[in-house]
Amino acid sequence: MFGSLGSESTRLRAPGVGQCVVFAALASPLGAQDSVLVVPDAPACAACSLEISAVVELGDREGPGIVGGPNMVGETARVARSHDGDYYVAAAFGDGRLLRFSPDGVFQDGIGRAGEGPGEYILPVLLAGSADDLTILDVVPFRLTTIRGGEVATTSLPVRGHTWAVLADGRHIYSGLSYEREGAGQPLHLYDVASGRVTRSFGGEGVRVDPGPRRGRARLSVAAAADGNIWVARENRYRIDKWSPDGDHIKRIERDASWFRPWEDWPGSDYEVRPLPVILGVGDWGNDLLMVVVKLADADWRPIQPTRILQGHEMLFPEEEEEIYDTVIEVLDIRSGTVLARTRVDAKVRGLVGQDGFHSFAEHSELGEPKIVVWSVALSGYSR
């Protein structure tokens, strides 16, 4: 079904083992001034390959370092790495703490507690910083907390988003819904931390903002570009746009990939109906190299029956999800308009970590204690 993708498969193995803001993408013509780069499917670098390796495991079997499981609100715990190399991930849902692990995966401490006051969280995510200079987003109420030298300040954001990124100049970009009149109908919102305001909303050409349930509709993901601009990827088609923080459309990348069939409506439960491909995100490596991570149906996908019931809902173990999903990772050269290298891994990738990594879930034992595995992606055999 996927042509050459079928033979390019890597099985990942770890060592030792509310309401969302969503978008429906609509076709929209580009103006004559816009640049469209069509990238063919065949890799152009015969000597290039992608090396995937496990970097670290996060999450203890017991005690205060137990991480949130794969069925948390928002589907997954989001892993972020601080400027000084530590990893941050939320504890079990309802715990309220943001857990800090050393670069080699040793639990250090937990930040905050459950609640809605200053320094309290429901589902915290690290946005930026290190040590005692942190910026934390609480995903459920969508509040921003800064910790500077022990001083804690919390503010409600005038947006509610699904994805976000911190730009090189410290401003935030959120893909979501703005509560301010000026941002109505626009999917991208530039937020200035110093003033506490959205300074610009844009990107609305051909995109409908929909505040309803996520399932069945497509979303956008955002990432910081190495040159200070913004990458915006559509979940439901292999199309990636570059925008400036001023709201100018700079470039569009269209992938000519027969294995990625664009879609509008989700067909049903992934364990009953073959899941469609989804762009999880992009990472800008600089030097005109762009990593793209795509979740899609396992090469040997078949319907399965979930074996776990949690609060009346059918849930899958991470091992069962590997029977449903594969992940394609490829690196594009956006200067030449080519695919340099591609690999297919036999696992469900949950999200990106930094610019050159991703994470997946595994379990410590048959008891189902979750652990997070962080992987790195490296390109070998390439020279410009």
Number of C-alpha atoms within 10 A of each C-alpha: 8 11 9 10 14 13 11 12 16 16 12 17 13 20 10 7 8 8 12 20 21 26 24 20 21 11 8 9 8 14 8 7 9 12 15 15 18 15 19 15 16 14 17 16 14 10 11 18 19 19 13 19 15 17 18 19 23 26 26 18 16 9 8 15 21 19 25 25 24 22 15 15 18 15 10 16 28 20 24 23 21 19 12 11 14 19 26 26 25 31 26 23 18 16 17 23 27 25 27 26 21 17 17 13 19 17 21 14 15 18 17 17 18 16 14 14 9 16 22 19 30 26 28 32 23 24 22 18 17 16 14 12 14 19 20 20 24 23 20 16 16 19 20 23 23 23 18 14 10 10 10 13 13 19 14 14 19 17 22 23 23 19 19 21 21 18 19 13 8 13 16 19 25 25 28 27 26 23 13 12 7 13 20 14 19 20 26 30 28 24 22 16 16 8 8 13 15 23 15 17 25 21 18 15 16 12 18 15 20 19 15 12 12 18 13 14 18 21 27 28 23 26 24 22 24 19 13 13 18 25 25 22 24 22 26 24 20 20 18 24 20 22 20 16 21 12 18 13 20 16 18 20 19 17 20 14 14 12 14 18 12 16 17 14 13 16 14 13 11 18 20 15 16 18 19 19 23 23 24 22 25 28 24 22 14 11 12 15 17 22 23 22 22 21 25 24 23 22 18 10 19 14 13 15 11 15 10 11 10 9 6 7 9 11 17 19 18 18 13 17 20 21 20 25 25 25 26 23 18 22 27 23 18 17 10 12 17 20 23 26 24 23 19 24 20 21 26 26 24 20 21 23 18 16 20 18 20 24 24 23 24 21 21 15 11 7 8 13 17 23 23 27 24 24 21 19 19 13 17 12 12 12 7 4
